[in-house]
Amino acid sequence: MRLSEVVDEAAVRTEVERLVASGVLAPEDAALIAVADLAWFFATELGQRVRSAGDGYHREWMFLATAPPETFDPTVGGDDTDRVLIRGVVDGLVVMPTAIEIIDFKTDRVRPEAVADRAAEYAAQVGLYARAVREIHRRPVAATHLVFLHGRRIVTHQESDA
């Protein structure tokens, strides 16, 4: 999507149609896009930052990182050279001169009142994302954002290293 174009629901729909017409998106995949929920997101303060970030917004940022086994199981012993390979894809990064924000879009069909509990289930995942982003980009992570599109809620965790 051309982020500069997605100012409202009609514009999101137009962008989806453009992507289908250009062959970038299959019609059956386009039918699965929650256009109204995306329009909601782009109208939020975070969505506005994404839209205005230009080349500073990175979509589907893939990474490889390592972590000690104790990260996943505190009962695991071993020497200091043991590492677990982590492969992941971060939905979005807003890269700023002094810090980075991480965005993870969630399409869970969760009611707005259950979003906080569901967000807690994703804490370890976004923690791994933050660790990888810090180590690879060598700059602090200012915040992580879980964007629940269906529930139309954003759960933000301000990172302490920014």
N, C-alpha and C positions, 0 to 999 in steps of 0.2 A: 504494500500500500504506500502511496505517496502521502506521508504523514501530514504534510502541509495542507492537504486537501480535505482531511477528515474532520470537518468542523461541526457536523451534525449528522443525524441519522440518514438523511437523504444523501449526504456526501459519502458516508460510509458505503451505502448501497451502490452508489455510482462507482466507487472504487472497486468494489467486489465485481460488478458487471464489467468493468474495464479489464480486470485481471482474468475473468473468464474469456472475454472476447480476444484477449492477446494470447490465450493458451497457457497462461501461467497457473491458472486454477481451473480444476475440472468442475463442471456444473454440479455434479453430485456432491463435491466437497464444498462448493459455495453455498449449497442449500443447508449445510450444517452450521454456517456462521451465524452467530447470534448478533445480528446487526445492531439492534437496539442496545444490547449490553456493551458492545464496543463503542457506540456513540456515547453512552453514559461515561465510560472510562475516559475517552478523549476530552470530555467536558470537565473532568476533575482537575484539581491543581497538579497532580502527578501526571495525568494525561497531557496537560498543557506543557509541562516540562519536557516530556518525551517529544511532543510535536515540535517544540522550539529548539531541541538539542541538535538538530541537523545531523552532521556526520559524527556527533558525539553520542548518538544512540546506536547501539549495536544489538541486532536481533539474533536470537538463537546462537549465542556465543558458546562454542564448544571448548571443553578443556580436559586436560589430563593433569592429575595431581596425585600426591601421595600423602599418607597420614600414618602415624603409628597405629598398630593393631588395637591398642588400648582405647583409641577413639571410638571404636565400635563395640568393644567388649573389655571392660575394666579388669576382668579376671584373667585375661591373656597375659602371660609373661613372655619374655623373650629378650633378646639383646637389642641394643639401641639402633641397630642397622635394619631391623625388620620393618617393612613398610607395606601398606595396603595401597593398591592402585585404585584411584577413583577417576571415573570417566563420567562426564556430565554435560548437560546443555542448559545454560541459563537463558530464560526467555528473553530478557532484556537487560542491558547495562546502559546507564546514563553516565558517561565518562566526563567528568569535570576536571579542571586543571589541578585541583588539590585532593579530590576524593571521587569515589564512584558510588552510585546507587544501583542496587540490584532489584529487578522486577521479576516476579514469578507469577504468571497468570494461572489461575485455577478455574476450571470449568465444572467443579463439583456442583451437584444439585443440592446445595445446602441452604437452609432457611437463614435469613439474616441473623436471627437470634442464636443460631448455632455456629456462626462463623468463628468466634473466638476459640471455641473448643476445637474446631477443625484446624484452625491456624496453629494451635499447639502441636498438633500431629505432624506438621510440616517443619517444626523448629529445627530438628536435626538436619534436614535436607538443606534449608537455607543457610544454616550454620556452615555446612560444608562448602556451599557456594561462596560464602563470604571469605572463608579461609583461602580457597583457591584463588579468588579474585585478588585478594590482598597479596598473596605470594607471587602470582604471575604478573600483575600490573605494578607491583611494588609501590602501591599507594593505599591509603586507608579507604575502607568502606564506610560511607556516611550513614547509610540506612539500607535495610532490606524491606521490600514491600511484597506482600501477598495480595494479589488482586483477585478477589472472588467475583467473577463476572456475573454469574447467575444471582448471587445474593447482593450484588452491587455494594460491596464493602471492600475497603482496603485496610489491611492490617500492617502497620508500619512498626518496625523495630529499629530504633536509633542505635547504631553501633557505637561502642565506647572508644574505638580506635581512630575515629575521624578527627 
